[in-house]
């Protein structure tokens, strides 16, 4: 009888380790409406070219985007959705998160973004930071901050008439 218990105990140990790892991962998983989870859904929606999913992530009281393509007739959510559609969804951009930092409802994701739009302008990819404020599962502020210290990024933005502003923060 003693022999069976030892044998059964040995058989159970390898099975217990994955269960403990899974429980630990769940304990540290981001809440479904937290900044990282919302940002992950945003990236998935962009990659799927799913504008209804992108729009669903934008809060009705989102801060106004400074995107030049926005018109005065657009409300703030429509302006941000238009910006996202024009700059990453339509060009079928691929976003690679290099690093991510969250503090409360603020999220800063350092990105490498590739698309045909950038390639046509001579840049293999651009880099910068998506700076978001996320609360209650929605985006309340969204801004892409190009890394003008990166030659390809600076070249791409210069080709469309955008240069660093004096005193602007760099990622």
C-alpha positions as CSV (number, residue, x, y, z in Angstrom):
1,X,0.0,0.0,0.0
2,X,2.8,2.4,0.9
3,X,4.4,1.8,-2.5
4,X,1.2,2.8,-4.3
5,X,1.0,6.1,-2.5
6,X,4.6,7.0,-3.4
7,X,4.0,6.0,-7.0
8,X,0.7,8.0,-7.1
9,X,2.4,11.0,-5.4
10,X,5.1,11.0,-8.0
11,X,2.6,10.9,-10.8
12,X,0.7,13.8,-9.4
13,X,3.6,16.1,-8.9
14,X,4.2,16.9,-12.6
15,X,0.5,17.5,-13.1
16,X,0.4,19.9,-10.1
17,X,3.1,22.2,-11.5
18,X,1.2,23.3,-14.6
19,X,-1.9,23.9,-12.5
20,X,0.0,26.1,-10.1
21,X,1.6,28.0,-13.0
22,X,-1.8,28.6,-14.6
23,X,-3.2,29.8,-11.2
24,X,-0.3,32.2,-10.8
25,X,-0.7,33.6,-14.3
26,X,-4.4,34.2,-13.7
27,X,-3.6,36.0,-10.5
28,X,-1.3,38.4,-12.4
29,X,-3.4,38.7,-15.5
30,X,-4.6,42.2,-16.4
31,X,-8.2,42.9,-15.5
32,X,-10.4,42.7,-18.6
33,X,-11.2,46.5,-18.5
34,X,-7.7,47.5,-17.4
35,X,-5.3,49.6,-19.6
36,X,-3.2,46.7,-20.9
37,X,-6.2,44.5,-21.8
38,X,-7.9,47.4,-23.6
39,X,-4.7,48.2,-25.4
40,X,-4.3,44.6,-26.4
41,X,-7.9,44.6,-27.8
42,X,-7.1,47.9,-29.7
43,X,-4.0,46.3,-31.4
44,X,-6.0,43.1,-32.2
45,X,-8.8,45.3,-33.8
46,X,-6.2,47.3,-35.8
47,X,-4.6,44.1,-37.1
48,X,-8.1,42.7,-38.0
49,X,-9.1,46.0,-39.7
50,X,-12.1,45.9,-37.4
51,X,-13.2,49.6,-37.1
52,X,-16.4,48.8,-35.2
53,X,-14.2,47.1,-32.5
54,X,-11.9,50.2,-32.5
55,X,-14.9,52.5,-32.2
56,X,-16.3,50.5,-29.3
57,X,-13.1,51.1,-27.3
58,X,-13.3,54.9,-27.7
59,X,-15.0,56.7,-24.8
60,X,-17.8,59.2,-25.7
61,X,-15.8,61.9,-23.7
62,X,-12.4,61.1,-25.3
63,X,-10.0,64.0,-25.6
64,X,-9.9,65.7,-29.0
65,X,-7.2,64.3,-31.4
66,X,-5.0,66.9,-33.1
67,X,-5.1,64.9,-36.4
68,X,-5.1,67.3,-39.3
69,X,-7.7,65.3,-41.2
70,X,-10.4,65.9,-38.6
71,X,-13.1,68.4,-39.5
72,X,-14.9,70.7,-37.1
73,X,-18.1,68.7,-37.8
74,X,-16.6,65.5,-36.3
75,X,-17.1,64.9,-32.6
76,X,-14.1,63.7,-30.6
77,X,-14.8,60.0,-30.9
78,X,-15.3,60.3,-34.6
79,X,-12.1,62.3,-35.0
80,X,-10.0,59.7,-33.1
81,X,-11.6,56.8,-35.0
82,X,-10.8,58.6,-38.3
83,X,-7.2,59.2,-37.2
84,X,-6.8,55.5,-36.3
85,X,-8.5,54.4,-39.5
86,X,-6.4,56.6,-41.8
87,X,-3.0,56.0,-40.1
88,X,-3.0,52.3,-39.1
89,X,-6.2,50.4,-40.1
90,X,-6.4,51.3,-43.9
91,X,-2.7,51.0,-44.4
92,X,-2.9,47.6,-42.8
93,X,-0.2,48.5,-40.3
94,X,1.4,45.8,-38.2
95,X,2.1,47.0,-34.6
96,X,4.8,45.4,-32.5
97,X,4.9,46.4,-28.9
98,X,8.5,46.9,-27.9
99,X,7.8,47.8,-24.3
100,X,4.7,48.7,-22.2
101,X,4.4,50.7,-19.0
102,X,1.2,51.2,-17.1
103,X,0.7,53.6,-14.1
104,X,-2.9,53.7,-12.9
105,X,-5.1,54.5,-15.9
106,X,-2.1,55.7,-18.0
107,X,-0.4,53.4,-20.6
108,X,2.7,54.1,-22.6
109,X,3.5,51.5,-25.3
110,X,6.7,51.9,-27.2
111,X,6.0,50.6,-30.7
112,X,7.5,49.6,-34.0
113,X,4.9,50.1,-36.7
114,X,5.3,48.7,-40.3
115,X,3.0,49.3,-43.3
116,X,3.0,49.8,-47.0
117,X,2.3,53.5,-46.4
118,X,5.6,54.0,-44.6
119,X,7.5,51.8,-47.1
120,X,6.3,53.9,-50.0
121,X,7.7,57.0,-48.2
122,X,11.0,55.2,-47.8
123,X,10.7,54.1,-44.2
124,X,10.8,50.4,-43.4
125,X,9.1,51.1,-40.1
126,X,8.4,54.0,-37.7
127,X,8.9,54.0,-34.0
128,X,7.3,55.9,-31.2
129,X,5.0,55.8,-28.2
130,X,1.3,55.4,-28.0
131,X,0.3,57.3,-24.8
132,X,-3.2,56.5,-23.7
133,X,-5.5,57.1,-20.7
134,X,-7.9,54.2,-20.2
135,X,-10.7,54.0,-17.7
136,X,-13.7,51.7,-17.4
137,X,-12.6,49.7,-20.4
138,X,-12.5,52.6,-22.8
139,X,-9.9,55.0,-24.2
140,X,-10.3,58.5,-22.9
141,X,-7.1,60.0,-24.4
142,X,-4.9,58.7,-27.2
143,X,-1.7,60.2,-28.7
144,X,1.1,58.8,-30.8
145,X,4.4,60.4,-30.1
146,X,6.9,59.8,-32.9
147,X,10.5,59.1,-31.9
148,X,12.2,61.9,-34.0
149,X,15.6,60.6,-32.8
150,X,15.0,57.6,-35.0
151,X,16.2,58.4,-38.5
152,X,13.5,56.4,-40.4
153,X,10.8,57.9,-38.3
154,X,12.0,61.4,-38.6
155,X,12.4,61.0,-42.4
156,X,8.8,59.6,-42.8
157,X,7.2,62.4,-40.7
158,X,9.3,65.0,-42.5
159,X,7.9,63.6,-45.8
160,X,4.4,64.5,-44.7
161,X,5.4,67.9,-43.3
162,X,5.6,66.9,-39.6
163,X,8.7,67.9,-37.6
164,X,9.4,67.9,-33.9
165,X,7.9,70.9,-32.1
166,X,10.3,72.9,-29.9
167,X,10.0,71.7,-26.3
168,X,8.0,68.6,-27.3
169,X,8.6,65.5,-25.2
170,X,10.4,62.6,-26.9
171,X,9.7,59.0,-26.1
